[in-house]
Amino acid sequence: MEKFISVFDMFKIGVGPSSSHTLGPWLAAKHMIKRVIALSDVKNINALHVYLYGSLAKTGKGHGTDTAILMGLQGEDPVTTDTRLIAQKVQAIKEQQTILLNGVHSIQFDYNNHLVFLKDKSLPYHPNAMQFVVELKDAVKTFTYYSVGGGFIETEASEDGLELGHLIEDKKETNIEVPFNFFSTNDLIHWCIKTGLPISDIVKENEKQLHTEQALEKGLDRLWKTMLDCIYKGVHAEGILPGGLQVHRRAHDLNAKLLKKEIQANKSSVESNLEGDTATNLDSNHLEQWMQQIQSGGADFTYILDWVSCFALAVNEENASFGRVVTAPTNGAAGVIPAVLMYAINFCNKGSQQDIHRFLLTANAIGILFKNGATISAAMGGCQAEIGVSSAMAAAGLTELLGGNQRQVLMAGEIAMEHHLGLTCDPVGGLVQIPCIERNTMGAIKAITAAQLALQSKPDYALVSLDKVIHTMWQTALDMNVKYKETADGGLAMQIPIGLAEC
Ligand code: SF4
């Protein structure tokens, strides 16, 4: 059922590398514990088995599904957990063969036997399914969850009254009445014409039914700060990404090269700043200075192009390293929107707090249309559902910032998706690295091109509407062979020796 989705549910702060395979299962494990507490007591759990189905089983190891579930079972919060300690905590569970449920109740847990990857089985409702079979003192309960993309989770009919397709609502969202609900671009345009408001304000008025204006602004600031921190960490982290593919981080060297190229006069101070910064030691003064250096480097086409790539690479390298990222609308595609927003801030003079809020709110409108009209899950629709949707969201946000009218904003979203239709998901080794990291650079550049095309066009002459492209994307998803839907059974994933990636 179509519903309004808050900007804070579309953009969730969490941990990489995947929103559907990491963040969703993490939240599901936490939610399952919450349900046990509501029914009984977590201390009544004697034993626990976790079963992963379909895409979660096939690419779960590479996507960190096992890690996420273990963290969720311990009661860790993906928003606040110290990401540097994740590997250590998971290793301790494996070695000690015990797990501290919700941080209070220790049970025996053998990673190799209690967490089962059922690669040849799937559940009918959605390819990303998981079941928790919980042995309580007086009963055995099964809790089934589906991770439906972007960190959204749904649960199945159960004794505690939740029904199939029930969207888990830990935060305020959805069923609340909003003044300008929209199920299609026609609805959205209707509200824009009726009110004279830009798309960002339509969304803002809806959001104000869920939060105070002050809370909305604070939340949007927090989202952007998390995105910016992620970029900044990413450009200052070196080395090889985890997982066994031996993928080298590139954002670090590209950042250093671009700064050195353009700021020769300040070469020594720039270098000393780079040496001082680490992925875990952010300094806001350095961050400010870094942004100024980027902006003072000129407007050469390749200079801007390289920076946009650098921003996107930085986010997705952090994502691949279990770093803190914001789903936008997914983790695999988390670099597109921050990269395009950085482009707007640094090269289009659109860096005010209001600009950033407008960008995110407009992008959310497009994300809602795709989530309700098609999917944002690669396991359902391939990479068009991730990079394609993020590119459409970014294109729309940028177009509004650059002065496009509402129809041009929607047109930009349409153009961006039109040229991602049919894009398959074929992650090498089941890791969110190849082609995912580079693919974010492509999504960002296509978003900028789409925005420019829309700004230079008359939407009245466009033959393809955003609604039509959303429908086409969904039809393409239905037709797509399952091996191209986040299974690592087709495409590029079959071209690289798989043994390399097993982790
Ligand atoms: S190929 Fe695309 S959809 Fe698949 S994991 Fe990578 S970024 Fe996500």
Boltz pocket constraint, residues with backbone or C-beta under 6 A from the ligand:
constraints:
  - pocket:
      binder: B
      contacts: [[A, 332], [A, 333], [A, 378], [A, 382], [A, 383], [A, 384], [A, 386], [A, 387], [A, 424], [A, 425], [A, 426], [A, 427], [A, 431], [A, 432], [A, 433], [A, 434], [A, 435], [A, 436], [A, 437], [A, 439], [A, 486]]
      max_distance: 6.0
